[in-house]
Amino acid sequence: MHRVYSLILLTVFFGCTPAKKSTNMNTKIVIAHRGASGYLPEHTMEAKTMAYAMNPDYIEQDLVLSKDDVPIVIHDIELDDVTDVAEKFPERKRENGRFYVIDFTFDELQQLNVTERFNPKTGTQVYPNRFPKGKGSFKLHSFQQEIELIQGLNQSTGRNIGIYPEIKNPEFHHQHGKDIAKITLKILSEYGYKTKKDNCIFQCFDAKELERVRTELQSELFLVQLIEFPEEVEQLPYYATYADGLGPWYKQILDKKVGSKWQFTTLVEDAHKLRLQVHPYTFREDQLDEFSSFEEMLQVLFFEANIDGAFTDFPDKMVQYLAIQ
C-alpha cells in the first residue's frame, strides 16, 4: 500500500508541470539524470515515475549486467554505495572489499534495498539534503521493467517521452565474458527502438565500444559519445565518424569568467561544425560550484554556450525554465 500510495501522489505533477514546446533533435532537450534523482533515490522506479510526471524529453538508464545477463538499472558496476548489500550478503565482497552487480543473479539483486547514494567507507550520504539515507523501501529493477513503465505511461498519458540508456564499463563486462552492448541492443530492438526516429539515444564513455555499436553491431540508433578528460576533446573528428552527439562534462565547456560574462572553450562550436549535438552532464541545483543560482547555470550553458540539451537531477526545474524562454 505504501508503494502504491507514493506513486499515486506523484500524479499531482501531471497537472502542475508546464507544457513544453514540441521537441526534436534540433531543440533544447531535458534529460532526467537517473530519474528525478534530486528528490528520490537514483534509478529507482519511483524516481523514474516522478521524472516522467515532470515531462522531460528523455529519462536516463545506466545499465550493468547481472550474473544471469539481466541488464540492471544502476549507475555503477558496484552495489555498495546505493544498496544494503554489505548487510545482506557480507560474504560476497571481492578482495578489494567491493560488491559487484555481476556477481549476483537478478533474483538475488531483488532482495536488496536501494537507498540514497552514500560513501561505503564512511556511510555518509553524498547529498545530505536529499531523500534521507536508509528510509523507504526502494528496489533495483531491470531495463525491461523500466522500458515497460515508460512505454505504458506514454500510452496512458498520450506523451512520447524517450529513453536514454548508457552501457556501463563494457570492457569490464567483456573481461567477464559478457557482451552488454549486444544484449542491450537486442532488448531495445524487441521494444521497438531501432532507428534515430524511435526516441532512444544510446550513450557510452568507451569510444571503441560505441564505434563497435555503429559498425560491427550495425545500430541505427542516435549515438552519443560521453567524454570526461581534456585529451578526449581533441578526438571530435573521430567521434563524428560514428556518433551523432557528444556528452561532455559541463565544465569542459566553460573557460573563464571575465567580470559578469562567461567565456567558453570552442567545444560546442567545434562539435556543431561536425554535426554533433551537445548534451553535457550534470546540472544539479544543490551543486552549483561556479554559479550563483540554477537559473544562471541554465542561462549560461543553454543560451550563451548554445548547448542542445542537458542531464539534470532536477528535471522539473529545467523544464520550467525552458518553457518560459
LINWOCOR-V913152 format. One record per pair of residues at least 12 apart in sequence whose C-alpha atoms are under 7 Angstrom apart, sorted by sequence separation. I is the first residue (numbers start at 1). J is the second residue. D is the distance in whole Angstrom. If there is no record, write none. Layout:
BEGIN
((I	J	D) (I	J	D))
END
This chain:
BEGIN
((35	47	5) (36	48	6) (61	73	6) (62	74	5) (63	75	7) (253	265	5) (35	48	4) (62	75	5) (64	77	6) (167	180	7) (36	50	6) (167	181	7) (225	239	7) (253	267	6) (36	51	5) (116	131	6) (253	268	7) (35	51	5) (116	132	7) (116	133	5) (80	98	7) (115	133	6) (207	225	7) (225	243	6) (32	51	6) (80	99	6) (115	134	6) (202	221	7) (224	243	6) (78	98	7) (79	99	6) (201	221	7) (202	222	6) (203	223	6) (204	224	7) (205	225	6) (223	243	5) (224	244	6) (225	245	6) (226	246	6) (227	247	6) (228	248	6) (78	99	5) (79	100	6) (200	221	7) (201	222	5) (202	223	5) (203	224	5) (204	225	6) (205	226	5) (223	244	5) (224	245	4) (225	246	5) (226	247	4) (227	248	5) (228	249	6) (78	100	4) (79	101	6) (200	222	7) (201	223	6) (202	224	6) (203	225	6) (204	226	6) (205	227	6) (222	244	6) (223	245	6) (224	246	5) (225	247	6) (226	248	6) (227	249	7) (77	100	6) (78	101	6) (115	138	7) (201	224	7) (203	226	7) (224	247	6) (32	56	6) (35	59	6) (77	101	6) (113	137	6) (114	138	5) (196	220	6) (31	56	6) (35	60	6) (113	138	6) (114	139	5) (195	220	5) (196	221	5) (30	56	5) (31	57	6) (32	58	6) (33	59	7) (34	60	5) (113	139	5) (114	140	7) (194	220	6) (195	221	4) (196	222	5) (30	57	5) (31	58	5) (32	59	5) (33	60	6) (34	61	6) (85	112	6) (112	139	6) (194	221	6) (29	57	6) (30	58	6) (31	59	6) (32	60	6) (84	112	6) (214	242	6) (279	307	7) (283	311	6) (284	312	6) (31	60	7) (83	112	6) (84	113	6) (110	139	6) (278	307	6) (279	308	6) (281	310	6) (282	311	5) (283	312	4) (284	313	6) (43	73	6) (83	113	5) (84	114	7) (110	140	6) (246	276	6) (250	280	5) (278	308	5) (279	309	5) (280	310	5) (281	311	5) (282	312	5) (283	313	7) (284	314	7) (43	74	6) (83	114	4) (109	140	7) (211	242	6) (245	276	4) (246	277	6) (247	278	6) (248	279	7) (249	280	5) (250	281	6) (277	308	6) (278	309	7) (279	310	5) (280	311	6) (82	114	6) (83	115	6) (181	213	7) (244	276	5) (245	277	4) (246	278	5) (247	279	5) (248	280	5) (249	281	5) (250	282	7) (82	115	5) (244	277	6) (245	278	6) (246	279	6) (247	280	5) (248	281	6) (82	116	6) (240	274	6) (247	281	7) (66	101	6) (67	102	5) (82	117	5) (236	271	7) (65	101	7) (66	102	4) (67	103	5) (70	106	7) (81	117	6) (82	118	6) (163	199	7) (164	200	6) (165	201	7) (166	202	6) (167	203	7) (168	204	7) (240	276	7) (17	54	6) (65	102	6) (66	103	7) (67	104	5) (68	105	5) (81	118	5) (162	199	5) (163	200	5) (164	201	5) (165	202	5) (166	203	5) (167	204	6) (66	104	6) (67	105	5) (68	106	7) (81	119	6) (162	200	6) (163	201	7) (164	202	6) (165	203	6) (166	204	5) (7	46	7) (14	53	5) (66	105	6) (81	120	5) (268	307	7) (10	50	6) (13	53	5) (14	54	7) (66	106	6) (80	120	6) (13	54	6) (264	305	7) (11	53	7) (10	53	7) (73	140	7) (73	141	6) (72	141	6) (73	142	6) (72	142	5) (73	143	6) (71	142	6) (72	143	6) (70	142	7) (71	143	6) (41	115	6) (42	116	7) (41	116	5) (41	131	7) (39	130	6) (40	131	6) (38	130	6) (39	131	6) (44	138	6) (44	139	7) (44	140	6) (58	161	6) (59	162	6) (60	163	6) (61	164	6) (62	165	6) (63	166	6) (64	167	7) (57	161	5) (58	162	4) (59	163	5) (60	164	4) (61	165	4) (62	166	5) (63	167	5) (64	168	6) (56	161	7) (57	162	6) (58	163	5) (59	164	6) (60	165	6) (61	166	6) (62	167	6) (63	168	6) (58	164	6) (62	168	7) (65	180	7) (56	315	6) (54	315	6) (54	316	5) (56	319	7) (51	315	7) (38	313	5) (37	313	5) (38	314	6) (36	313	6) (33	311	5) (36	314	6) (29	308	6) (30	309	6) (31	310	6) (32	311	6) (33	312	5) (36	315	6) (28	308	5) (29	309	4) (30	310	6) (31	311	5) (32	312	6) (33	313	5) (27	308	6) (28	309	5) (29	310	7) (30	311	7) (31	312	6) (32	313	6) (32	315	5) (30	315	7) (30	318	7) (30	319	7) (18	320	6) (21	323	7) (20	323	6) (18	323	7))
END
